[in-house]
């Protein structure tokens, strides 16, 4: 009564395969989410364009 039969294992394997593998929708959504998080982090690292232009103007020697 406390153990799992072969049917329990088969159903669990099918559910896991549908969720995480076999070109399922959830596995592709997780990949897209990971790409979005990476792009967000990269966006936080970059300086805004206005700050870059302001620094260039300050650094250029005036003749």
Backbone as JSON Lines, residues from 0, in Angstrom:
{"i":0,"aa":"X","n":[0.81,-1.19,0.0],"ca":[0.0,0.0,0.0],"c":[0.86,1.26,0.0]}
{"i":1,"aa":"X","n":[2.06,1.22,0.52],"ca":[2.9,2.4,0.59],"c":[3.79,2.6,-0.63]}
{"i":2,"aa":"X","n":[3.92,1.58,-1.5],"ca":[4.82,1.69,-2.64],"c":[4.1,2.16,-3.89]}
{"i":3,"aa":"X","n":[4.88,2.55,-4.86],"ca":[4.32,2.99,-6.13],"c":[4.4,1.84,-7.13]}
{"i":4,"aa":"X","n":[3.33,1.62,-7.85],"ca":[3.31,0.56,-8.86],"c":[3.91,1.07,-10.16]}
{"i":5,"aa":"X","n":[4.03,0.19,-11.12],"ca":[4.59,0.55,-12.41],"c":[3.73,1.59,-13.11]}
{"i":6,"aa":"X","n":[2.43,1.57,-12.87],"ca":[1.52,2.54,-13.5],"c":[1.77,3.96,-12.98]}
{"i":7,"aa":"X","n":[2.05,4.06,-11.71],"ca":[2.37,5.37,-11.14],"c":[3.63,5.94,-11.79]}
{"i":8,"aa":"X","n":[4.66,5.09,-11.93],"ca":[5.91,5.54,-12.53],"c":[5.72,5.92,-14.0]}
{"i":9,"aa":"X","n":[4.93,5.15,-14.73],"ca":[4.68,5.46,-16.14],"c":[3.94,6.79,-16.3]}
{"i":10,"aa":"X","n":[2.94,7.0,-15.47],"ca":[2.19,8.26,-15.55],"c":[3.1,9.44,-15.19]}
{"i":11,"aa":"X","n":[3.92,9.28,-14.16],"ca":[4.84,10.35,-13.77],"c":[5.85,10.63,-14.89]}
{"i":12,"aa":"X","n":[6.33,9.58,-15.56],"ca":[7.28,9.77,-16.65],"c":[6.64,10.48,-17.83]}
{"i":13,"aa":"X","n":[5.4,10.14,-18.16],"ca":[4.7,10.79,-19.26],"c":[4.47,12.27,-18.95]}
{"i":14,"aa":"X","n":[4.07,12.57,-17.74],"ca":[3.84,13.97,-17.34],"c":[5.15,14.75,-17.4]}
{"i":15,"aa":"X","n":[6.22,14.17,-16.89],"ca":[7.52,14.85,-16.93],"c":[7.98,15.06,-18.37]}
{"i":16,"aa":"X","n":[7.76,14.09,-19.22],"ca":[8.15,14.24,-20.63],"c":[7.35,15.34,-21.3]}
{"i":17,"aa":"X","n":[6.07,15.42,-21.01],"ca":[5.25,16.46,-21.61],"c":[5.64,17.85,-21.12]}
{"i":18,"aa":"X","n":[6.0,17.95,-19.84],"ca":[6.33,19.26,-19.28],"c":[7.72,19.74,-19.67]}
{"i":19,"aa":"X","n":[8.71,18.86,-19.63],"ca":[10.1,19.3,-19.72],"c":[10.84,18.86,-20.97]}
{"i":20,"aa":"X","n":[10.26,18.07,-21.79],"ca":[11.0,17.59,-22.95],"c":[10.11,17.33,-24.14]}
{"i":21,"aa":"X","n":[10.73,16.84,-25.18],"ca":[9.97,16.45,-26.35],"c":[9.42,17.62,-27.14]}
{"i":22,"aa":"X","n":[10.04,18.78,-27.06],"ca":[9.56,19.94,-27.81],"c":[8.25,20.48,-27.28]}
{"i":23,"aa":"X","n":[8.01,20.28,-26.01],"ca":[6.77,20.75,-25.41],"c":[6.72,22.26,-25.3]}
{"i":24,"aa":"X","n":[5.54,22.77,-25.1],"ca":[5.36,24.22,-25.01],"c":[6.02,24.8,-23.77]}
{"i":25,"aa":"X","n":[5.98,24.08,-22.67],"ca":[6.53,24.61,-21.42],"c":[8.05,24.71,-21.5]}
{"i":26,"aa":"X","n":[8.71,23.72,-22.14],"ca":[10.16,23.79,-22.25],"c":[10.59,24.96,-23.13]}
{"i":27,"aa":"X","n":[9.84,25.24,-24.18],"ca":[10.18,26.38,-25.03],"c":[9.88,27.7,-24.32]}
{"i":28,"aa":"X","n":[8.82,27.73,-23.51],"ca":[8.53,28.94,-22.75],"c":[9.61,29.21,-21.71]}
{"i":29,"aa":"X","n":[10.14,28.16,-21.09],"ca":[11.21,28.35,-20.11],"c":[12.46,28.88,-20.8]}
{"i":30,"aa":"X","n":[12.75,28.41,-22.0],"ca":[13.89,28.93,-22.75],"c":[13.7,30.38,-23.11]}
{"i":31,"aa":"X","n":[12.49,30.75,-23.52],"ca":[12.2,32.15,-23.84],"c":[12.3,33.03,-22.6]}
{"i":32,"aa":"X","n":[11.84,32.52,-21.47],"ca":[11.93,33.29,-20.23],"c":[13.38,33.51,-19.84]}
{"i":33,"aa":"X","n":[14.22,32.49,-20.01],"ca":[15.64,32.63,-19.69],"c":[16.31,33.66,-20.6]}
{"i":34,"aa":"X","n":[15.95,33.66,-21.88],"ca":[16.51,34.66,-22.81],"c":[16.07,36.06,-22.41]}
{"i":35,"aa":"X","n":[14.82,36.21,-21.99],"ca":[14.32,37.51,-21.56],"c":[15.03,38.02,-20.33]}
{"i":36,"aa":"X","n":[15.28,37.14,-19.38],"ca":[15.98,37.54,-18.15],"c":[17.41,37.95,-18.48]}
{"i":37,"aa":"X","n":[18.07,37.21,-19.37],"ca":[19.43,37.55,-19.76],"c":[19.47,38.9,-20.47]}
{"i":38,"aa":"X","n":[18.52,39.15,-21.36],"ca":[18.47,40.43,-22.06],"c":[18.22,41.58,-21.08]}
{"i":39,"aa":"X","n":[17.38,41.34,-20.1],"ca":[17.1,42.36,-19.08],"c":[18.36,42.69,-18.29]}
{"i":40,"aa":"X","n":[19.1,41.67,-17.87],"ca":[20.33,41.91,-17.12],"c":[21.36,42.63,-17.97]}
{"i":41,"aa":"X","n":[21.47,42.25,-19.25],"ca":[22.4,42.94,-20.14],"c":[22.0,44.4,-20.32]}
{"i":42,"aa":"X","n":[20.71,44.65,-20.38],"ca":[20.22,46.02,-20.51],"c":[20.54,46.87,-19.29]}
{"i":43,"aa":"X","n":[20.56,46.27,-18.12],"ca":[20.9,47.01,-16.91],"c":[22.38,47.36,-16.86]}
{"i":44,"aa":"X","n":[23.21,46.54,-17.49],"ca":[24.65,46.78,-17.47],"c":[25.03,47.94,-18.39]}
{"i":45,"aa":"X","n":[24.35,48.09,-19.51],"ca":[24.71,49.11,-20.49],"c":[24.34,50.5,-20.0]}
{"i":46,"aa":"X","n":[25.15,51.47,-20.4],"ca":[24.84,52.86,-20.07],"c":[23.81,53.38,-21.05]}
{"i":47,"aa":"X","n":[22.95,54.25,-20.63],"ca":[22.02,54.88,-21.58],"c":[22.77,55.71,-22.6]}
{"i":48,"aa":"X","n":[22.2,55.85,-23.8],"ca":[22.87,56.58,-24.88],"c":[23.15,58.04,-24.5]}
{"i":49,"aa":"X","n":[22.25,58.68,-23.78],"ca":[22.44,60.08,-23.41],"c":[23.68,60.26,-22.54]}
{"i":50,"aa":"X","n":[23.93,59.33,-21.62],"ca":[25.1,59.42,-20.75],"c":[26.38,59.24,-21.56]}
{"i":51,"aa":"X","n":[26.38,58.35,-22.54],"ca":[27.56,58.14,-23.37],"c":[27.89,59.39,-24.17]}
{"i":52,"aa":"X","n":[26.87,60.03,-24.74],"ca":[27.1,61.24,-25.53],"c":[27.61,62.37,-24.64]}
{"i":53,"aa":"X","n":[27.09,62.5,-23.44],"ca":[27.51,63.55,-22.53],"c":[28.98,63.35,-22.13]}
{"i":54,"aa":"X","n":[29.39,62.11,-21.91],"ca":[30.78,61.83,-21.54],"c":[31.71,62.14,-22.7]}
{"i":55,"aa":"X","n":[31.3,61.83,-23.94],"ca":[32.14,62.11,-25.1],"c":[32.35,63.61,-25.25]}
{"i":56,"aa":"X","n":[31.31,64.38,-25.06],"ca":[31.41,65.83,-25.2],"c":[32.35,66.39,-24.14]}
{"i":57,"aa":"X","n":[32.28,65.89,-22.94],"ca":[33.13,66.37,-21.86],"c":[34.59,66.0,-22.09]}
{"i":58,"aa":"X","n":[34.86,64.84,-22.69],"ca":[36.21,64.35,-22.87],"c":[36.91,64.95,-24.08]}
{"i":59,"aa":"X","n":[36.19,65.43,-25.07],"ca":[36.81,65.95,-26.27],"c":[37.54,67.26,-25.97]}
{"i":60,"aa":"X","n":[38.8,67.35,-26.43],"ca":[39.55,68.59,-26.19],"c":[39.04,69.69,-27.13]}
{"i":61,"aa":"X","n":[38.98,70.88,-26.6],"ca":[38.52,72.01,-27.41],"c":[39.72,72.77,-27.93]}
{"i":62,"aa":"X","n":[39.71,73.05,-29.23],"ca":[40.86,73.73,-29.83],"c":[40.65,75.21,-29.99]}
